[in-house]
Each structure stands twice: as C-alpha cells, then as structure tokens.
Amino acid sequence: MKKIRIAFIVLFILAGCSNKEDTNQQTSNDNESKLNVLIQQNEELKKQLEERPNLPSTQLKETLNLSIRIIQAMNNLDFNYLETVIDSNVAIDHEKKAFIFENGYEQNFLNVDYSILEYRFHHLENNVITVGFGQHNIAIYFEFSQKDGQYLLNSLITN
C-alpha cells in the first residue's frame, strides 16, 4: 500500500512539473509574439517620422514673429493691422473685440502679459502651421496658412 501511495505522489509531482514547463513555454511564445508586434509598430512609427515634413527655419521665424505681432495688435486694439493678417475665413468684430471664424467660433482678443508668456511649440500638418504659447495654465494656439506667399491667421484657440 505504501508503494502505491509513493507511486501516486511521484506521478502527481511529475505531472505538475511537466505542466509548468508547458505554461512557461506558452508564456514565452506569447511574449515573443507581443515583442514582434511592438517591433513592427516601432518600425512603422519610425517611417512615419521620417516622412513627416520638416518646418524650415524661415517659416518658423516668420510665423513666430507674426504671432507676437498679432498679440501686440490685440493688446493695442490695432484693428487695421489685424485686418491685414487674417485669412478670408476670419472676421473681426470691433465692438466685441473678437475674432469670428467661419465655423461660428468666436475668440475674444487676448490681453497677454509678455513677462509670463512662454513659447511652447511649432507644428506643421497639412500645410497649416500651428504655433503654441502658454501663459500660466492658459494655452494659446495660432494656426496659419500660406496664401500668395503670405502667412495668414486662420484660427486662434485658447483653453
């Protein structure tokens, strides 16, 4: 009887060990397949990054300066200057002191303090250059499109 018990115990131990090896092998295969998927996604992202158009320094400089001039014009209520730098999809409401965009969105003129204004980013996508600024916890995004060799404001968004 003792021999039968010992034989069953040994059999259960061996069965348990072989099952763990199968589980470890399956986990290893799952990890390898996940790793291969991640490597493939990484390669695709690298290709997309290489295909992304660069923002030439002249465009960067021109749109950054234009953003600062627009901020100054809003601070000084220089409607004449603002009328020259807006796209055809933008109107200015002189009474409300606001931009009115084609989609019905209205953006009041900003009163920006230069001492706390910080530049955050430039982004080029679909021939639209976005320039981002911040003032404390406020984000300010200017979007420019180029028409007839001149950059024009076609959107101004704040949070």
C-alpha positions in Angstrom: 0.0 0.0 0.0 2.8 2.4 0.8 4.4 1.7 -2.5 1.2 2.6 -4.3 0.9 5.9 -2.4 4.5 6.8 -3.1 4.0 5.9 -6.8 0.9 8.3 -7.0 2.8 11.0 -5.2 5.7 10.7 -7.7 3.3 10.6 -10.6 1.5 13.8 -9.4 4.8 15.6 -8.9 6.0 14.7 -12.4 2.6 15.7 -13.9 2.8 19.1 -12.1 6.4 19.7 -13.3 5.6 18.9 -16.9 2.5 21.2 -16.9 4.6 24.2 -15.6 7.1 23.7 -18.5 4.2 23.9 -21.0 2.9 27.0 -19.3 6.3 28.6 -19.3 6.8 27.8 -22.9 3.4 29.2 -23.8 4.1 32.4 -21.9 7.4 32.7 -23.6 5.7 32.3 -27.0 3.1 34.9 -26.1 5.9 37.3 -25.0 7.8 36.8 -28.2 4.7 37.4 -30.4 3.9 40.6 -28.4 7.6 41.7 -28.8 7.4 41.1 -32.6 4.2 43.2 -32.8 5.8 46.0 -30.8 9.0 45.9 -33.0 6.8 46.1 -36.1 4.8 49.1 -34.7 8.0 50.8 -33.8 9.3 50.5 -37.4 6.1 51.9 -38.8 6.3 54.9 -36.4 9.9 55.5 -37.4 8.9 55.5 -41.1 6.1 58.0 -40.4 8.5 60.2 -38.5 11.0 60.2 -41.4 8.2 61.0 -43.9 7.0 64.0 -41.8 7.8 67.3 -43.4 10.4 69.5 -41.8 9.5 73.0 -40.8 12.1 75.3 -42.5 13.6 77.9 -40.2 12.2 80.7 -42.3 8.7 79.5 -41.8 9.3 79.0 -38.1 10.8 82.5 -37.7 8.1 84.2 -39.8 5.1 82.5 -38.0 6.6 83.1 -34.6 7.1 86.8 -35.3 3.6 87.1 -36.8 2.2 85.5 -33.7 4.0 88.1 -31.5 2.8 90.9 -33.7 -0.8 89.7 -33.5 -0.6 89.5 -29.7 0.7 93.1 -29.7 -2.0 94.2 -32.1 -4.7 92.6 -29.8 -3.2 94.3 -26.8 -3.2 97.7 -28.6 -6.5 97.1 -30.3 -4.8 97.7 -33.7 -7.7 96.6 -35.9 -6.0 97.9 -39.1 -3.0 95.5 -38.6 -5.2 92.6 -37.6 -7.3 93.0 -40.8 -4.2 92.6 -42.9 -3.1 89.3 -41.3 -6.4 87.3 -41.1 -7.5 84.7 -43.6 -10.7 85.0 -45.6 -12.5 82.6 -43.2 -11.9 85.1 -40.3 -13.7 88.3 -39.5 -13.2 90.8 -36.7 -16.0 92.2 -34.5 -14.8 95.6 -33.5 -17.4 96.1 -30.8 -16.8 92.8 -29.1 -13.1 92.9 -29.8 -13.2 89.3 -31.0 -12.2 87.2 -34.0 -15.2 85.4 -35.6 -14.2 82.2 -37.5 -16.1 80.6 -40.4 -17.3 77.7 -38.2 -19.1 80.2 -35.9 -16.4 80.1 -33.2 -15.6 83.4 -31.5 -12.4 84.2 -29.8 -12.1 87.4 -27.8 -8.9 89.4 -28.1 -6.3 88.2 -25.6 -4.7 90.6 -23.1 -1.3 88.9 -22.9 1.4 89.8 -20.4 4.8 89.3 -22.2 6.6 88.8 -18.9 4.9 85.5 -18.4 4.3 84.5 -22.0 6.2 81.3 -23.0 6.8 79.8 -26.3 5.8 76.1 -26.4 5.9 74.6 -29.9 5.6 74.8 -33.7 3.8 72.1 -35.6 3.3 71.7 -39.4 0.5 69.5 -40.7 -1.5 69.7 -44.0 0.2 73.0 -44.9 -1.1 74.6 -41.6 1.5 75.8 -39.2 0.4 75.8 -35.5 2.3 78.0 -33.1 1.7 77.3 -29.4 2.3 79.6 -26.5 1.4 79.5 -22.8 0.7 81.9 -20.0 0.4 80.2 -16.7 -2.1 77.4 -17.3 -3.6 79.0 -20.4 -2.6 77.5 -23.8 -2.7 79.8 -26.9 -2.7 78.2 -30.3 -2.3 80.3 -33.5 -2.9 78.5 -36.8 -1.5 79.9 -40.0 -2.0 79.0 -43.7 0.0 80.4 -46.5 -1.8 82.3 -49.3 0.0 84.1 -52.1 3.3 83.8 -50.3 2.0 85.4 -47.0 1.0 83.6 -43.8 -2.4 84.5 -42.6 -4.2 83.7 -39.3 -7.0 81.2 -39.8 -7.5 80.1 -36.2 -6.8 81.2 -32.7 -7.7 78.9 -29.9 -7.3 79.1 -26.1 -8.5 76.9 -23.3 
